[in-house]
Amino acid sequence: MTPNSTPDLPVSVGGAASAKTGKSAGGDGATRPQVAAEAFDASTYVRERTADGRKELRYPESPEPLMVPVYDNHTHLEISDGDSPMTLEQQLDRATAAGVIGVVQAGGDIESSRWSAHAAASDSRVLAAVAIHPNEAPVYAAAGRLAEAIAVIDELAAQPRVRAIGETGLDFFRTEADGIPAQLESFEAHIALAKKHNIAMQIHDRNAHDAVLETLLRVGAPDRTVFHCFSGDDVMARIAADRGYYLSFAGNVTFKNAQNLRDALAVTPRERILVETDAPFLTPTPHRGRPNAPYLVPVTVRFMAAELGVGVDELCAQISANTLEVYGSFGA
């Protein structure tokens, strides 16, 4: 949990945010305007990412389009970023032009989950994942609203274009020890929702590998479980793949200090590999530090193909098949 954050949770506002700053308890550097639920619209933003000391706020140039299209497994298009923020339609059009023909738009609180479901209902290139982020769970719990928040996720998960519960999981990096029980309660409740609705689950796992794996084994993982922005090593990758989980690699697999991710990629069966941006974060090298977006997936995919020693088209075809296996068709 972000230090000194104070929950400001009037009934008309879905997000768990600091009363003074509006900053997410997840510590993602994004601030949330206080918007009433009935005003939610996919043409507006739920959050705005701050500069955070970044010197380059221009979106990178578009890469060469992929010949075989892929999907962005996890993105946050509800967050405005950069010096020229793009609308949802602009984001999707630019991605399509680059060969990224669909995205899974992920929520992390009530506001962003509602936005995600709305976006998926409004455009056939979007599927939604909805959840209470592990770093938001203690804030809702402190306000006595965790059960209410999970009930909203349950309601949203019944919508036909909501195809995953996520992102949920455990984060022992940002949340202090007194917030862990709420994280565990929330994680187990989200696992139950994925099973109830027979949809996939996207896991957020930061500094909590053993606890996440133990919880999945103890409670029983949903049939289609995805480690979003996989952050483990080759040992964990083998364990996850042996259990039938999917591993989604983001732009940080290209970072110089991320050899553990490249080692994990090398041992992951091809039929368990997904790709994502986690936009607007984790922009791949050589654009690290600039705003990220789904149209930059080709940069990461080409890097992954080179690491694996396979053709880009071959890897794209496999990733696309894996994505559809997890989430189903993107068609209207």
Order of alpha helices (4+ residues) and beta strands (2+ residues): beta-beta-beta-beta-alpha-beta-alpha-beta-alpha-alpha-beta-alpha-beta-alpha-beta-alpha-beta-alpha-beta-alpha-alpha
